Structure formats: structure tokens, C-alpha cells
Amino acid sequence: MSKLGRKNIILPKDSAIKVEGPSLTITGPKGSKKLSINDKIFSSKVSENEFQISPIQKSIDKKTSIMWGTYRSLINNAVKGVTLGHEKILELSGVGFRANLKGQILNLQIGFSHEVNFDIPKEIKIVVEKQTIIKISGVDKELVSKIAADIKNLKPVEPYKAKGIKEKGQFVLRKEGKKK
């Protein structure tokens, strides 16, 4: 049995889940998100302020148990996304490293001989604070994390001077460098 899958998802008062066969529509103040679950394996139950997903079969094998916890986490992340939203904060560290917004394009100067332009998807909102701090926010946790990872991959943090793009709070193991 999945320990995580057994937990009920608590719905805030301003969000709702609508079940239509295999698809779930989760709505809240920040927007709405659609998810699909395998209705041949799982059944869902909505009460006043709680949502529960459970397997249909009496005997639960290991794969069903794993998928039970995964679906529960995906639904919980969607509920959190439509009520509060998901956010990642990136920091640029290095001499002359800065970021600017030009419409739907994030313009980065990150130590190359040219500027790097990054196209922002419509579902994601990016705010640049102080030219060295980038806030990425949106409803979909997977998309917010993917955009943050794509921006971090433009200039990964190097271990000698720790120059590059990193997440807020990310630890960078520093190397000593060359000795005389």
C-alpha cells in the first residue's frame, strides 16, 4: 500500500475539482489545470473540502502502489498551483551578468560575446528584480521547473569562482584552483 497515496488532498475553499471520467479539471484563483488519470485502475471521490484517489482492485501490486502515490502527488501539485502558484528564484553571479525583460523575451548577458535571448512561454510569468534575480512563476510545477532548468543550463555554475546561473539557496562546491 502506498503511504502517500492514502493521504487525502485537502482542497482550499476557493478551489474545486471536477471529475469527468478519466480527466480531472482543477480550478482556483490562479487559473485551471487539466489532468488525466487511468480510470481503469483508480477511482476518485470528492467530498466537501477533500479529494481522495484509490485503486479499484482489492489486491494492490507494486506498480499500482507506485502509480497511486504518483497520481496523488500530481493532483496535489496541481491544487497547490491553481491556489498559490509555483515559483522558482534564479540568481546570476558574475561580473557583468545581468538580465532584462523585452516583452516575451528574457535577454541575458552572461559572459558571452553576445546576448542570449530566451523565449518565455505564455503560461509562465517571469519578473526580473535588480538585474541579477529572476523570479519564474506559474500554475504548472513541471513547466516552471523545466523553464528554470533551461535557463540554468545556459550558463551552469563553474566550481572555481562560482560564476553562472543558480537557484536561490543552491550550494556550489568550490574548488581550490592552481597552486604555485
TISE-872118 format. One record per residue: residue number from 1; x, y, z of N, C-alpha, C, O in turn. Coordinates in steps of 0.1 Angstrom, whole numbers, always signed. Layout:
     n     npx     npy     npz    capx    capy    capz     cpx     cpy     cpz     opx     opy     opz
   NUM       X       Y       Z       X       Y       Z       X       Y       Z       X       Y       Z
...
//
This chain:
     n     npx     npy     npz    capx    capy    capz     cpx     cpy     cpz     opx     opy     opz
     1      +8     -12      +0      +0      +0      +0      +9     +12      +0     +19     +13      +7
     2      +5     +22      -7     +12     +35      -8      +8     +44      +4      -3     +47      +6
     3     +19     +48     +11     +16     +56     +23     +12     +70     +18      +3     +76     +24
     4     +18     +75      +8     +15     +88      +3      +1     +88      -4      -7     +98      -3
     5      -2     +78     -12     -15     +77     -19     -27     +76     -10     -38     +81     -14
     6     -25     +71      +2     -37     +70     +12     -41     +84     +17     -52     +85     +22
     7     -32     +93     +17     -35    +106     +23     -45    +114     +14     -44    +113      +2
     8     -55    +120     +21     -64    +128     +13     -58    +142      +9     -50    +147     +16
     9     -63    +147      -2     -58    +160      -6     -69    +170      -1     -80    +169      -4
    10     -64    +180      +7     -73    +190     +12     -74    +201      +2     -65    +207      -2
    11     -87    +204      -1     -90    +215     -11     -92    +228      -3    -101    +228      +5
    12     -85    +238      -7     -88    +252      -1    -103    +256      -6    -108    +251     -15
    13    -108    +265      +2    -122    +269      -1    -125    +276     -14    -136    +276     -19
    14    -114    +282     -20    -116    +288     -33    -111    +280     -45    -110    +285     -56
    15    -109    +267     -43    -106    +258     -54    -115    +246     -55    -122    +243     -45
    16    -116    +240     -67    -126    +229     -69    -120    +219     -79    -112    +223     -87
    17    -124    +207     -77    -120    +196     -86    -133    +190     -93    -143    +187     -86
    18    -133    +190    -106    -144    +184    -114    -139    +171    -120    -129    +172    -128
    19    -146    +160    -118    -142    +147    -123    -151    +144    -135    -164    +143    -133
    20    -145    +141    -147    -153    +137    -159    -146    +125    -165    -138    +126    -174
    21    -150    +113    -159    -143    +101    -164    -129    +100    -161    -125    +101    -149
    22    -120     +99    -171    -106     +98    -168     -99    +112    -166     -87    +113    -162
    23    -106    +123    -169    -100    +136    -168    -105    +144    -155    -116    +143    -151
    24     -95    +151    -150     -98    +160    -138     -95    +174    -142     -85    +177    -149
    25    -104    +183    -138    -103    +197    -141    -102    +204    -127    -111    +204    -119
    26     -90    +210    -124     -88    +217    -111     -88    +232    -114     -80    +237    -122
    27     -97    +239    -107     -98    +253    -109     -95    +260     -96     -99    +255     -85
    28     -90    +272     -97     -87    +280     -85     -85    +295     -89     -87    +298    -101
    29     -81    +303     -80     -79    +318     -83     -68    +321     -93     -69    +331    -100
    30     -58    +312     -94     -47    +315    -103     -49    +310    -117     -42    +314    -126
    31     -59    +301    -118     -62    +295    -132     -68    +281    -130     -73    +277    -120
    32     -67    +274    -141     -72    +260    -141     -62    +251    -148     -53    +255    -156
    33     -62    +238    -144     -53    +228    -149     -61    +215    -152     -69    +211    -144
    34     -57    +208    -163     -64    +196    -166     -54    +184    -164     -42    +186    -168
    35     -58    +174    -158     -50    +162    -156     -59    +150    -160     -71    +150    -160
    36     -52    +139    -164     -59    +127    -167     -53    +115    -159     -41    +114    -158
    37     -62    +107    -154     -58     +96    -146     -64     +83    -153     -73     +84    -160
    38     -57     +72    -150     -62     +59    -155     -74     +54    -147     -73     +49    -136
    39     -86     +56    -153     -98     +53    -146    -101     +38    -145    -110     +34    -139
    40     -93     +30    -152     -95     +15    -152     -88     +10    -139     -91      -1    -134
    41     -78     +17    -134     -71     +13    -122     -75     +21    -110     -76     +15     -99
    42     -78     +34    -111     -81     +42    -100     -95     +48    -100    -100     +51    -111
    43    -101     +50     -88    -113     +57     -87    -111     +69     -78    -102     +69     -70
    44    -119     +80     -80    -117     +92     -73    -130     +96     -66    -141     +92     -71
    45    -129    +102     -54    -140    +106     -46    -138    +120     -41    -128    +123     -35
    46    -148    +129     -44    -147    +143     -40    -158    +145     -29    -170    +142     -31
    47    -153    +150     -17    -163    +154      -7    -162    +169      -6    -157    +176     -15
    48    -167    +175      +5    -168    +189      +6    -155    +197      +4    -153    +205      -5
    49    -145    +193     +12    -132    +200     +11    -120    +190     +10    -109    +194     +13
    50    -123    +178      +6    -113    +168      +4    -114    +160      -9    -125    +158     -14
    51    -103    +155     -14    -103    +147     -26     -95    +135     -23     -84    +135     -17
    52    -100    +123     -27     -93    +110     -25     -92    +102     -37    -102    +102     -45
    53     -81     +96     -40     -79     +87     -51     -75     +74     -45     -67     +73     -36
    54     -81     +63     -50     -79     +50     -45     -79     +39     -56     -87     +41     -66
    55     -72     +28     -55     -72     +18     -65     -85     +10     -65     -91      +8     -54
    56     -90      +6     -77    -102      -2     -78    -100     -16     -73    -109     -22     -66
    57     -89     -23     -76     -87     -37     -73     -85     -38     -58     -80     -29     -51
    58     -89     -50     -53     -87     -53     -39     -72     -56     -36     -67     -53     -26
    59     -66     -64     -45     -52     -67     -43     -43     -57     -51     -45     -55     -63
    60     -35     -50     -44     -26     -40     -49     -12     -45     -52      -6     -49     -42
    61      -8     -45     -64      +6     -49     -67     +15     -37     -66     +11     -26     -64
    62     +28     -39     -68     +38     -29     -65     +36     -17     -75     +38      -5     -72
    63     +34     -20     -88     +32     -10     -98     +20      -1     -95     +21     +12     -97
    64      +9      -7     -91      -3      +1     -88      +0     +10     -76      -5     +22     -76
    65      +7      +5     -66     +10     +13     -54     +19     +25     -58     +17     +36     -53
    66     +29     +23     -67     +38     +34     -71     +29     +44     -78     +31     +56     -76
    67     +21     +40     -88     +13     +49     -95      +3     +57     -87      -1     +68     -90
    68      -2     +50     -76     -12     +56     -67      -5     +69     -60     -11     +79     -60
    69      +7     +67     -55     +14     +78     -49     +18     +89     -59     +17    +101     -56
    70     +21     +85     -71     +25     +95     -82     +13    +103     -86     +14    +115     -87
    71      +1     +97     -88     -11    +104     -92     -15    +114     -81     -19    +125     -84
    72     -14    +109     -69     -18    +117     -57      -9    +130     -57     -14    +141     -54
    73      +4    +128     -59     +13    +139     -59     +11    +149     -70     +11    +161     -68
    74      +8    +144     -82      +5    +152     -94      -8    +161     -91      -8    +172     -94
    75     -18    +154     -85     -31    +162     -83     -28    +172     -72     -34    +183     -73
    76     -21    +168     -61     -18    +178     -51     -10    +190     -56     -13    +201     -52
    77      +0    +187     -64      +8    +198     -70      -1    +207     -79      +1    +220     -79
    78     -11    +202     -86     -20    +210     -94     -29    +218     -85     -32    +230     -88
    79     -34    +212     -74     -42    +220     -65     -34    +232     -59     -39    +243     -58
    80     -22    +229     -55     -13    +240     -49     -10    +250     -60     -10    +262     -57
    81      -9    +246     -72      -6    +255     -83     -17    +265     -86     -15    +277     -89
    82     -29    +260     -87     -41    +268     -90     -45    +277     -78     -52    +287     -81
    83     -41    +274     -66     -45    +282     -55     -33    +292     -51     -36    +304     -50
    84     -21    +287     -50     -10    +296     -46      +0    +299     -57      +6    +310     -57
    85      +1    +290     -66     +11    +291     -77     +25    +285     -73     +27    +284     -61
    86     +33    +282     -83     +46    +277     -80     +56    +288     -84     +54    +295     -94
    87     +68    +288     -77     +78    +299     -80     +92    +293     -78     +94    +286     -69
    88    +101    +297     -87    +115    +294     -86    +122    +308     -87    +118    +316     -95
    89    +133    +309     -80    +141    +321     -80    +155    +318     -84    +161    +309     -78
    90    +160    +324     -95    +173    +322    -100    +182    +334     -97    +177    +345     -98
    91    +195    +332     -95    +204    +343     -92    +215    +342    -102    +220    +331    -105
    92    +219    +354    -108    +230    +355    -117    +242    +360    -109    +241    +370    -102
    93    +253    +353    -109    +265    +357    -102    +277    +357    -111    +280    +347    -118
    94    +283    +369    -112    +295    +371    -121    +296    +385    -125    +286    +392    -125
    95    +308    +390    -128    +310    +404    -132    +303    +406    -145    +306    +400    -155
    96    +294    +416    -146    +287    +420    -158    +275    +411    -162    +269    +413    -172
    97    +271    +402    -153    +260    +393    -156    +247    +400    -152    +246    +405    -141
    98    +238    +401    -161    +225    +408    -159    +214    +403    -168    +217    +397    -179
    99    +202    +405    -164    +190    +400    -171    +181    +412    -173    +179    +421    -165
   100    +174    +412    -185    +164    +422    -188    +152    +416    -195    +154    +405    -201
   101    +140    +421    -193    +128    +416    -200    +125    +426    -212    +125    +438    -210
   102    +123    +420    -223    +119    +427    -235    +107    +421    -241    +108    +412    -250
   103     +95    +424    -236     +83    +418    -240     +82    +404    -235     +83    +401    -223
   104     +81    +394    -244     +80    +380    -241     +94    +373    -242     +95    +361    -244
   105    +105    +381    -242    +118    +376    -244    +127    +380    -232    +127    +392    -228
   106    +134    +370    -226    +143    +373    -215    +157    +375    -221    +162    +365    -227
   107    +163    +387    -219    +176    +390    -225    +186    +388    -214    +185    +395    -204
   108    +196    +380    -216    +206    +377    -207    +220    +380    -212    +224    +377    -223
   109    +228    +387    -203    +242    +390    -206    +249    +382    -196    +250    +386    -184
   110    +255    +371    -200    +261    +361    -191    +275    +357    -194    +279    +346    -193
   111    +283    +367    -199    +297    +365    -201    +301    +360    -215    +313    +357    -217
   112    +292    +359    -224    +295    +356    -237    +297    +368    -245    +295    +379    -240
   113    +302    +367    -258    +304    +379    -266    +291    +384    -272    +291    +395    -278
   114    +281    +377    -270    +268    +381    -275    +257    +379    -264    +260    +373    -254
   115    +246    +386    -266    +235    +385    -256    +227    +372    -259    +226    +368    -271
   116    +222    +366    -249    +214    +354    -251    +199    +357    -249    +196    +363    -238
   117    +191    +354    -258    +176    +357    -257    +169    +343    -255    +171    +333    -261
   118    +160    +344    -245    +152    +332    -241    +138    +335    -242    +133    +345    -236
   119    +130    +327    -251    +116    +330    -253    +108    +324    -241    +110    +313    -236
   120     +99    +332    -236     +91    +329    -224     +77    +323    -229     +71    +330    -237
   121     +73    +311    -224     +60    +306    -228     +49    +314    -222     +51    +322    -212
   122     +37    +314    -228     +26    +322    -223     +21    +318    -209     +16    +327    -202
   123     +22    +305    -205     +17    +301    -192     +26    +305    -181     +22    +305    -169
   124     +38    +310    -184     +48    +314    -174     +50    +329    -173     +50    +336    -183
   125     +51    +333    -160     +54    +348    -158     +68    +349    -152     +71    +343    -142
   126     +76    +358    -158     +90    +360    -153     +91    +374    -149     +87    +383    -157
   127     +97    +377    -138     +99    +390    -133    +114    +391    -130    +120    +382    -123
   128    +120    +402    -134    +135    +404    -132    +136    +415    -121    +131    +426    -123
   129    +142    +411    -110    +145    +421     -99    +160    +424     -98    +168    +414     -99
   130    +163    +436     -97    +177    +441     -95    +187    +437    -107    +199    +439    -105
   131    +183    +432    -118    +190    +427    -129    +198    +414    -126    +203    +408    -136
   132    +199    +409    -114    +206    +397    -111    +197    +386    -105    +201    +375    -102
   133    +184    +389    -103    +175    +380     -97    +163    +378    -106    +157    +388    -110
   134    +160    +365    -110    +149    +362    -119    +139    +354    -112    +143    +343    -106
   135    +126    +358    -111    +116    +351    -105    +107    +344    -116    +101    +352    -124
   136    +106    +331    -115     +98    +324    -125     +86    +319    -118     +87    +311    -108
   137     +73    +322    -122     +61    +317    -115     +51    +312    -125     +51    +317    -137
   138     +42    +303    -121     +32    +298    -129     +23    +288    -122     +26    +285    -110
   139     +13    +282    -129      +4    +273    -123     +10    +259    -123      +8    +251    -114
   140     +17    +255    -134     +22    +242    -136     +36    +240    -130     +45    +247    -135
   141     +37    +232    -120     +50    +230    -114     +61    +224    -123     +72    +228    -123
   142     +56    +215    -132     +66    +208    -141     +71    +219    -151     +83    +219    -154
   143     +62    +227    -156     +67    +237    -166     +76    +248    -160     +86    +252    -166
   144     +73    +252    -147     +81    +262    -140     +95    +256    -138    +105    +263    -140
   145     +96    +244    -133    +108    +237    -131    +116    +235    -144    +129    +237    -144
   146    +109    +232    -155    +116    +230    -168    +122    +243    -173    +133    +243    -178
   147    +115    +254    -172    +119    +267    -176    +131    +271    -168    +141    +276    -173
   148    +131    +269    -155    +142    +272    -146    +154    +264    -150    +165    +270    -150
   149    +153    +251    -152    +164    +243    -156    +170    +247    -170    +182    +247    -171
   150    +161    +251    -179    +166    +255    -192    +174    +268    -191    +184    +270    -198
   151    +170    +278    -183    +177    +290    -181    +190    +287    -173    +201    +293    -177
   152    +190    +278    -164    +202    +275    -156    +213    +268    -166    +225    +270    -164
   153    +208    +260    -176    +217    +253    -185    +224    +263    -195    +233    +259    -201
   154    +219    +275    -196    +225    +285    -205    +239    +288    -200    +248    +290    -208
   155    +241    +289    -187    +254    +292    -181    +255    +285    -167    +252    +291    -157
   156    +259    +272    -167    +260    +265    -154    +270    +271    -145    +280    +277    -150
   157    +269    +269    -132    +278    +275    -123    +291    +267    -123    +291    +255    -123
   158    +302    +274    -125    +315    +268    -126    +321    +267    -111    +318    +276    -103
   159    +329    +257    -108    +333    +255     -94    +344    +263     -89    +347    +263     -77
   160    +351    +271     -97    +363    +279     -92    +359    +292     -87    +363    +296     -76
   161    +351    +300     -94    +347    +313     -90    +332    +314     -87    +327    +324     -83
   162    +325    +303     -89    +310    +302     -87    +303    +312     -96    +293    +317     -92
   163    +308    +314    -108    +301    +323    -118    +291    +315    -126    +294    +304    -130
   164    +279    +320    -128    +269    +314    -136    +255    +316    -130    +253    +326    -122
   165    +245    +308    -135    +232    +310    -130    +228    +298    -121    +230    +286    -124
   166    +223    +301    -109    +220    +291     -99    +206    +294     -93    +202    +306     -93
   167    +200    +284     -87    +188    +286     -79    +191    +293     -66    +202    +291     -60
   168    +182    +300     -60    +184    +306     -47    +185    +295     -37    +177    +286     -36
   169    +196    +295     -29    +198    +285     -19    +206    +273     -24    +209    +264     -16
   170    +210    +273     -36    +217    +261     -42    +232    +262     -37    +238    +273     -38
   171    +237    +251     -32    +251    +250     -27    +260    +247     -39    +257    +238     -46
   172    +271    +255     -40    +281    +252     -50    +294    +248     -44    +299    +256     -36
   173    +298    +236     -47    +311    +231     -41    +322    +238     -48    +324    +236     -60
   174    +330    +246     -41    +341    +253     -47    +354    +245     -47    +357    +238     -37
   175    +362    +247     -57    +375    +240     -59    +385    +251     -55    +383    +263     -57
   176    +397    +246     -52    +408    +255     -47    +415    +262     -58    +417    +274     -57
   177    +417    +256     -69    +424    +263     -80    +439    +259     -80    +443    +250     -73
   178    +447    +265     -89    +460    +261     -92    +470    +267     -81    +468    +278     -77
   179    +479    +259     -77    +489    +263     -67    +502    +266     -74    +505    +261     -84
   180    +510    +275     -68    +523    +279     -73    +534    +268     -70    +545    +270     -74
//
